[in-house]
């Protein structure tokens, strides 16, 4: 069997020099964790500031006078709610309403958009919306945490003042970057898109500012504590945004977009599944695929499960039968490795943003 070699980013040598554990992710070799470990990196983000290399994410640049109309007809959220200089979370749906990918759009100029899909879905998204795949030209660094802006100010004062869901061109360490007030940890932060030749200098400046390097392991536990959906888990071609509790991402007033009719039909008929959060009574983490049981009957399946460094116990997101969906405080069992793990339904997110 022939396998494709993993791609590397312009920051790969720095990760290796820092002792990162490198793993394959989305076709790239990326840092999973550094010698301090995932829990340390996770808590550094909750309490101060970390930087993630998320260059494996895609960037599809769509520009020209027809760009806005093309994105409006392809993606489910409504770009008319924002304007140039803003960002928007959205999704690419199939005709049946399932989520082919979830996406952040950076609206850079009136006729220029950077569409940011998940790593493995870049070509699928480009085929749907047109544009040019510019992923390999740049790196993306996510500076996240309650201290992110304070520390970022030492390297790039302009970047540190970017408002939430805003995007603009600034400089960091004397290099031109595109900075957006976005991230996927549940904390405040800024993401920086920088050309490959400039990326090492920008990352070194962030590290010199006292920002802790963090890997994709911590990024996953952080997004789970914040109950943020992950494609392939809470979102997929067989899961609609309504089932994932994301009806707000649907531009119901748009005249047409792919999957609109299917979502309207599901909304009107009643959404069959609901997303719920559960915490366990021990440190043992639930795992994806575990059954959710009530009175020995299966009512759903865990879509994401892990140990919560902040709560000190296992946490899980699960899709359950809407007609039997537990309410906060209700007890369930999660079937883990052949035995029932006691858990309680809780309100989401599991952990709220640190102030």
C-alpha positions as CSV (number, residue, x, y, z in Angstrom):
1,X,0.0,0.0,0.0
2,X,1.4,3.4,-1.0
3,X,1.0,6.1,1.6
4,X,1.5,9.9,1.1
5,X,4.4,11.6,2.9
6,X,3.3,14.0,5.6
7,X,3.8,17.7,4.7
8,X,5.6,20.0,7.1
9,X,5.2,23.7,7.8
10,X,7.8,26.4,7.8
11,X,7.7,26.2,11.6
12,X,8.6,22.5,11.7
13,X,12.3,23.1,12.7
14,X,11.3,25.2,15.6
15,X,8.9,22.6,16.9
16,X,11.6,19.9,16.7
17,X,14.2,22.2,18.5
18,X,11.7,22.7,21.3
19,X,11.3,18.9,21.7
20,X,7.8,18.6,20.4
21,X,6.2,15.3,20.0
22,X,5.2,15.3,16.3
23,X,2.3,13.4,14.9
24,X,0.4,13.2,11.6
25,X,-2.7,15.4,11.5
26,X,-4.7,16.4,8.4
27,X,-1.8,15.4,6.1
28,X,0.7,17.4,8.1
29,X,3.3,16.5,10.7
30,X,2.2,18.8,13.6
31,X,3.2,19.2,17.3
32,X,0.9,17.1,19.6
33,X,2.7,18.4,22.8
34,X,5.9,19.7,24.1
35,X,8.0,18.3,27.0
36,X,5.9,20.2,29.6
37,X,2.9,18.0,28.6
38,X,-0.6,18.5,27.4
39,X,-2.1,19.3,30.9
40,X,0.5,22.0,31.6
41,X,-0.1,23.5,28.1
42,X,-3.9,23.4,28.7
43,X,-3.7,25.1,32.0
44,X,-1.3,27.7,30.6
45,X,-4.0,28.7,28.1
46,X,-6.7,28.9,30.8
47,X,-4.5,31.0,33.1
48,X,-2.2,33.0,30.8
49,X,-1.2,32.6,27.1
50,X,-0.1,29.9,24.7
51,X,0.6,29.8,21.0
52,X,-0.6,26.9,18.7
53,X,0.7,26.3,15.2
54,X,-2.5,25.6,13.3
55,X,-0.9,25.9,9.9
56,X,-2.5,22.6,8.9
57,X,-5.8,24.4,8.6
58,X,-6.7,25.4,5.0
59,X,-6.9,28.8,3.5
60,X,-8.9,29.3,0.3
61,X,-8.8,32.8,-1.1
62,X,-11.9,33.9,-2.9
63,X,-11.9,37.3,-4.6
64,X,-13.6,39.4,-7.2
65,X,-17.0,41.0,-7.8
66,X,-18.8,37.6,-7.6
67,X,-17.0,36.3,-4.5
68,X,-19.7,37.4,-2.0
69,X,-22.6,35.9,-4.0
70,X,-20.7,32.7,-4.5
71,X,-20.1,32.3,-0.7
72,X,-23.6,33.3,0.1
73,X,-25.0,30.5,-2.1
74,X,-22.5,27.9,-0.9
75,X,-22.2,28.5,2.9
76,X,-25.1,28.4,5.4
77,X,-24.5,31.5,7.5
78,X,-25.4,34.9,6.3
79,X,-22.4,37.2,5.4
80,X,-24.8,40.1,5.0
81,X,-24.9,40.3,8.8
82,X,-21.2,41.4,8.8
83,X,-18.9,43.4,6.4
84,X,-15.3,43.6,5.3
85,X,-13.0,43.6,8.4
86,X,-15.0,41.0,10.2
87,X,-15.0,37.2,10.6
88,X,-17.8,34.7,10.6
89,X,-18.2,31.1,11.7
90,X,-20.2,29.1,9.0
91,X,-20.6,25.7,7.5
92,X,-20.6,24.0,4.1
93,X,-23.6,21.6,4.0
94,X,-24.6,18.8,1.7
95,X,-28.0,18.8,0.0
96,X,-29.4,16.6,2.9
97,X,-28.2,19.2,5.5
98,X,-25.3,17.3,6.8
99,X,-22.1,19.3,7.6
100,X,-19.4,18.7,5.0
101,X,-17.1,21.1,6.9
102,X,-17.2,23.9,9.4
103,X,-15.4,27.1,8.5
104,X,-14.2,30.5,9.5
105,X,-14.5,33.2,6.9
106,X,-12.0,36.2,7.2
107,X,-13.5,39.0,5.1
108,X,-10.4,41.0,4.4
109,X,-11.5,43.6,1.8
110,X,-14.8,44.2,0.0
111,X,-14.0,41.6,-2.7
112,X,-11.4,39.5,-0.9
113,X,-12.2,36.6,1.5
114,X,-10.0,34.0,3.2
115,X,-12.0,30.9,3.8
116,X,-10.5,28.7,6.5
117,X,-11.6,25.0,6.3
118,X,-10.5,22.1,8.3
119,X,-7.2,20.5,7.2
120,X,-8.5,17.4,5.4
121,X,-11.5,19.2,3.8
122,X,-9.6,22.0,2.0
123,X,-10.1,20.6,-1.5
124,X,-13.7,19.7,-0.9
125,X,-14.4,23.3,0.1
126,X,-12.4,24.8,-2.7
127,X,-14.4,22.8,-5.2
128,X,-17.7,24.1,-3.7
129,X,-16.8,27.8,-3.5
130,X,-14.0,28.3,-6.1
131,X,-11.0,30.4,-5.3
132,X,-7.4,29.5,-4.9
133,X,-5.8,27.2,-2.2
134,X,-3.1,29.3,-0.6
135,X,-2.5,27.0,2.4
136,X,1.1,26.2,1.5
137,X,2.1,29.9,1.2
138,X,1.5,30.8,4.9
139,X,1.5,29.7,8.5
140,X,-1.2,30.3,11.0
141,X,-0.4,30.9,14.7
142,X,-3.2,31.0,17.3
143,X,-2.3,33.0,20.4
144,X,-4.9,32.1,23.1
145,X,-5.6,32.8,26.7
146,X,-6.6,35.6,29.1
147,X,-3.1,36.9,28.9
148,X,-2.8,36.6,25.1
149,X,-3.2,40.3,24.2
150,X,-1.0,41.6,27.0
151,X,1.8,39.3,25.9
152,X,1.2,39.8,22.2
153,X,1.5,43.6,22.7
154,X,5.3,43.1,23.2
155,X,5.7,41.7,19.7
156,X,2.8,43.3,17.8
157,X,0.9,46.2,19.5
158,X,-1.5,46.4,16.5
159,X,-2.3,42.7,16.7
160,X,-3.0,42.9,20.4
161,X,-5.9,45.3,19.9
162,X,-7.8,43.4,17.2
163,X,-11.4,43.1,18.4
164,X,-13.3,39.8,18.7
165,X,-14.4,38.6,15.3
166,X,-12.4,41.4,13.6
167,X,-9.7,41.0,11.0
168,X,-7.1,43.4,9.6
169,X,-3.5,43.7,8.4
170,X,-0.9,44.6,11.0
171,X,2.7,43.9,11.8
172,X,4.2,41.5,14.4
173,X,8.0,41.4,15.0
174,X,8.3,43.8,12.0
175,X,6.6,41.3,9.6
176,X,3.3,41.8,7.8
177,X,0.5,39.5,9.1
178,X,-3.2,39.2,8.9
179,X,-4.6,39.2,12.4
180,X,-8.1,38.0,13.4
181,X,-9.8,38.0,16.8
182,X,-10.6,34.3,16.5
183,X,-9.6,31.0,18.1
184,X,-11.0,27.7,19.2
185,X,-10.2,27.3,22.8
186,X,-13.0,29.1,24.6
187,X,-10.6,31.8,25.7
188,X,-9.8,35.3,24.2
189,X,-7.1,35.4,21.6
190,X,-5.8,36.4,18.2
191,X,-4.9,34.2,15.2
192,X,-2.1,35.4,12.9
193,X,-1.7,34.4,9.2
194,X,1.9,35.1,8.1
195,X,3.9,34.2,5.0
196,X,6.2,31.2,5.4
197,X,9.4,33.2,5.1
198,X,8.3,35.5,8.0
199,X,6.7,32.8,10.2
200,X,9.8,31.6,12.1
201,X,10.6,35.2,13.2
202,X,7.1,35.8,14.3
203,X,6.9,32.6,16.4
204,X,10.3,33.3,18.0
205,X,9.0,36.8,19.0
206,X,5.9,35.3,20.6
207,X,8.0,32.8,22.5
208,X,10.3,35.7,23.6
209,X,7.2,37.5,24.9
210,X,6.7,34.6,27.4
211,X,3.9,32.9,25.4
212,X,4.0,29.1,26.0
213,X,4.1,26.8,23.0
214,X,1.2,24.3,23.0
215,X,0.3,21.4,20.8
216,X,-2.8,20.0,19.3
217,X,-3.5,17.8,22.3
218,X,-4.2,20.8,24.5
219,X,-6.1,22.5,21.7
220,X,-8.5,19.5,21.7
221,X,-9.0,19.3,25.4
222,X,-9.5,23.1,25.5
223,X,-12.2,23.1,22.8
224,X,-13.9,20.2,24.5
225,X,-14.1,22.0,27.8
226,X,-15.6,24.9,25.9
227,X,-18.0,22.5,24.2
228,X,-16.9,23.6,20.8
229,X,-17.9,21.1,18.0
230,X,-15.2,19.3,16.0
231,X,-15.8,18.1,12.5
232,X,-15.8,14.3,12.4
233,X,-17.2,14.2,15.9
234,X,-20.1,16.6,16.7
235,X,-20.3,17.6,13.1
236,X,-20.2,15.4,10.0
237,X,-22.0,14.7,6.7
238,X,-24.5,12.6,8.8
239,X,-25.0,15.3,11.5
240,X,-26.8,18.6,10.8
241,X,-26.1,21.9,12.5
242,X,-29.6,21.7,14.1
243,X,-28.7,18.3,15.8
244,X,-25.4,19.9,17.0
245,X,-27.3,22.8,18.6
246,X,-26.0,25.3,16.1
247,X,-29.2,26.7,14.6
248,X,-27.7,30.2,15.0
249,X,-25.2,29.4,12.3
250,X,-28.0,29.0,9.7
251,X,-29.0,32.1,7.7
252,X,-32.7,31.2,7.5
253,X,-33.6,34.5,5.7
254,X,-31.2,33.9,2.8
255,X,-33.2,32.9,-0.3
256,X,-31.0,29.9,-1.1
257,X,-27.9,28.0,0.0
258,X,-26.9,24.3,-0.2
259,X,-28.9,22.2,2.3
260,X,-31.5,24.9,3.1
261,X,-34.5,22.9,2.1
262,X,-33.4,19.8,4.2
263,X,-32.8,22.0,7.3
264,X,-36.2,23.6,7.0
265,X,-37.8,20.1,6.7
266,X,-35.9,18.9,9.8
267,X,-36.7,22.0,11.8
268,X,-40.4,21.7,11.0
269,X,-40.6,18.0,11.6
270,X,-38.6,18.1,14.9
271,X,-34.9,17.6,15.2
272,X,-34.4,13.9,16.0
273,X,-31.1,14.2,18.0
274,X,-29.7,16.6,20.5
275,X,-26.2,17.3,21.8
276,X,-25.7,17.0,25.5
277,X,-22.8,17.3,27.9
278,X,-21.8,14.8,30.7
279,X,-19.3,14.8,33.5
280,X,-18.1,11.6,35.2
281,X,-17.6,10.9,38.8
282,X,-14.0,9.8,38.4
283,X,-10.9,10.9,36.4
284,X,-11.5,8.1,33.8
285,X,-12.3,9.8,30.5
286,X,-15.2,8.6,28.3
287,X,-14.2,7.9,24.7
288,X,-15.8,8.6,21.3
289,X,-18.3,5.9,20.4
290,X,-19.3,5.0,23.9
291,X,-23.0,4.3,24.3
292,X,-25.1,6.6,26.5
293,X,-27.5,4.5,28.6
294,X,-30.6,5.2,30.7
295,X,-32.2,2.3,32.5
296,X,-30.0,0.0,30.5
297,X,-31.4,1.3,27.2
298,X,-29.1,3.0,24.7
299,X,-30.2,6.6,24.0
300,X,-27.2,7.9,22.2
301,X,-23.4,7.9,21.6
302,X,-20.5,9.9,22.8
303,X,-19.0,12.1,20.1
304,X,-16.0,13.5,22.1
305,X,-14.7,12.4,25.4
306,X,-11.5,13.2,27.4
307,X,-10.1,14.2,30.8
308,X,-10.8,17.8,31.9
309,X,-7.7,19.3,33.4
310,X,-9.7,22.2,34.9
311,X,-12.5,20.0,36.4
312,X,-10.3,17.0,37.3
313,X,-12.8,14.5,35.9
314,X,-14.0,13.0,32.6
315,X,-16.2,15.0,30.3
316,X,-18.1,14.0,27.2
317,X,-20.3,15.4,24.4
318,X,-22.9,13.0,23.1
319,X,-25.6,12.9,20.5
320,X,-28.8,11.5,22.1
321,X,-32.4,10.7,21.0
322,X,-34.1,14.1,21.3
323,X,-37.3,12.4,22.7
324,X,-35.2,11.0,25.6
325,X,-32.6,13.7,26.0
326,X,-31.5,14.1,29.6
327,X,-31.7,17.5,31.4
328,X,-29.0,19.0,33.6
329,X,-28.8,17.0,36.7
330,X,-30.0,13.7,35.2
331,X,-27.9,10.6,35.7
332,X,-26.8,8.3,32.9
333,X,-24.3,5.6,32.3
334,X,-21.5,5.7,29.6
335,X,-20.4,2.3,28.4
336,X,-16.6,2.4,28.5
337,X,-14.7,-0.8,27.7
338,X,-17.6,-3.0,28.6
339,X,-18.6,-1.4,31.9
340,X,-20.9,1.4,32.9
341,X,-19.3,4.7,33.9
342,X,-21.7,6.9,36.0
343,X,-22.1,10.4,34.6
344,X,-24.3,13.5,35.1
345,X,-25.8,15.7,32.4
346,X,-24.6,19.3,32.8
347,X,-25.2,22.7,31.1
348,X,-22.7,23.6,28.5
349,X,-19.9,24.7,28.2
350,X,-18.1,22.6,30.8
351,X,-15.7,25.5,31.5
352,X,-16.3,29.1,30.8
353,X,-13.8,31.7,29.7
354,X,-11.4,32.9,32.3
355,X,-11.6,36.6,33.1
